[in-house]
Amino acid sequence: MKIGVLALQGAVQEHVVATRRALQELELSGEVLKVKTPAVLESVDALIIPGGESTVIGRLSQRNGLLDKIRELALEGNLAIMGTCAGMVLLAKEVDERRVGQVSQPLLRLMDIYVTRNAFGRQRESFETYLTIPAIGPEPFRAVFIRAPAVRKLLSDSVEVLARFQGLPVAVRQGRLLALSFHPELVEDTRIHKYFLVKIVRGE
């Protein structure tokens, strides 16, 4: 199993470390690669799009041909994707910003979700909370929200809501795509990464 982490900007190394730990704890053989080119992307089974600046990641991905290649592989069913924070924004079909409304930025437009950027406030309003996520087990998950987006609207019945905060979906799944408002790579708990590897990448 080869898991890629999009390595253009954002919390790249944290996801690399968390994914390696999850593989080890699951006793699965696999490697984690940093993805910066379409050639490396084509060699992986799954991709993690980290938090960061969604506009910057989108433009850099577009510039080097990664954006179109990610979309192509995902639509063909050959790439499982987990997007966290900025990654959720990039996966969405529609995006706006809490204060300015509609925004124009490169998007993958793969998930049937309408996402609002900075849904809970700017950097100074960042926070941590415990979420109930039945898909990963009964114990609450410590979620770190940093300038976090949230799903404003589900655009189809094929999107499964895994967790909500203040009534808004903050973890959603659609087939082989997983989008999270928060940063699972910033806590010691690897259950989100394990869920992605086992349930979405391996399809168990």
N, C-alpha and C positions, 0 to 999 in steps of 0.2 A: 504494500500500500504506500503510495506517495501522496503526501499532503503538501500543498503549496500555500505559502502566505504571501499575499501581494505586498511587495517590498518597495513601494514608491514613496510612502510617507505615512507617519502615524505609529501606532503601537505594534510594530512588526516583531521585534525580538521577544516581547512578552508573550505573543501568540505562539512563536516558535517553541519557547520553553514550556508553555502550558500544554501544547499538543504533544511534545515529546514525553512529558510526564504522563499524560493520559494514555498514550500508547504503551508505555512501560507498565502502568498500573493495570491496564487491560491484558497485559502479556501478549500484545499483538506486535508482529514484526512490521516495520515500516520506517520511512524516513520523512523528514520535514525539510522542504526546500524553500528558499526565498525566490519569489517569482518577480522578475524584472523585464522579461522578454517573452514574446509569443512562443518562441522555441521551448523555453523551460515550461511555460504554461501547458503546452501540449503533452508534456511528459508526466503530468500529475493526474491523480484520480479525483482530487477535490481541491477547493481553493477557499482560503479564509481571507476576507477583506476586512482589514483592521479599522479601528477608530482613528480619527485624525480630522483633516479638513476635507470634506467630501468634494468640494469644488476643485481643490488642488489634485486630489487623487484621481478624480474623473478626467481632468484636463491632461494630466500626465499619462494616464492610461490611453486616452484618445490619441495623444501625440505619437506614442510608440506602437500603436496598433493593438494594444491589449484589450481595449474596451470592446471592439468588434469581435475579437477572438473569444473572449470570455462569453459573450452573448451567444456566439455561434455554437460553442461547445455545450453550453448549458441547454440551449434549445434542442440540440441533438440528443440530449440525455446523457452526455458523456462527461459531465462535470457537476459534482455536488458543490454547493456554495454555502458558506456561513458568513454573513455580514454582520459586524458589530458596530453600533453607533453610526459612523460615517458609512459603513458598509450597508446598513439598513437603508440609508438614504439612496445610495447608488443602485440598490436592487429594486427600488420602488418604481412604479409606472408613473406616479404623479407626486410632485413635491411642492410644498410651500414653506414659508418661514413665518414664525409666530408673529413677528413685528412688521414685516414688509410685504407679506402676502406671497403671491406667485414669484418664483425664482426661475432663472434660466441657467442650467448647468448640464454637463454631460451625464447621462444616466444609462444604466443597463436596461431598465424597464422590463425586468423579468418577472417580478412579483405583482400580483393583483392587489396592491396596497397603495393608499394615498398617505404620504408621510409628511408630518410637520417637523421642520428642523427647530432645534432649541425649544422643544415643546414645554419644557419645565424651567426655562430660564437660561441665562448666559453662564459664563464660567463661575462667577461668584455664587450662583445658586446650585452648584453641583452638590450631590448628596449621596448617601448610602442608605439602603433599606433592605429589608428581607422580603423576598417574594415567594409565594407559593407556586411551585411549578410541578404539578403532578406527574408530568412526563419523565422527570428525572428522579422522582422519589418523594417521600413524605416530608423530609427535613427541609425547612426553608432555605433558600439560596441567598447569600449576601451579595446584593447587586450594587455596583458602583455606577452612578449616573453622572456623566460629565458633559455638559452642554448637550444633553441627550435629546434625540428625536423621539417621536412616538407615532403610532399608526392612528391617523385621524379617521380613516374610513377603509373598510374592506371592500374591494371592488369585485369580488366573486365569492361564491360559496366554497371554493376549493382551498381557501386559506384557513388554516387551523390556528386558533389563538391558544398559545401555551401558557401565557401569563399576562396579567393586567396590573397597572398601577394607576390609582386615582381614576379608575374606569376606562383607561386607555390601554389598548394592546401594546405591550412592550416586548413580547416574544411571540413570533409567528412562524408557521411552517407552511410551505406549499410544495408538495412533492419532495424534490431533492434540494430545496432551498430553505434556509433557516435565517431569519433576521432578528436581531436583538437590539434594543435601545441602549443596553448597558454594556459594561466591559467585563466579561467573565475571565479574561486573561489577567486581571489585576488582583484576583483573590486566589487563595490556595486550593479552593474547591474546584476540582476538574470535571465535575459531573456534566456541565454543558458541553465541554469538548468530547467527553466520552459518549454522550448522547449523539452528537454529530457524527463521530466515527462509527459507532455501532448501528444506530437506527437509520441514518441518512446515507452515509458513504457505503456501508456494507449492506444496508437494507434488511437488517435482522429484526 
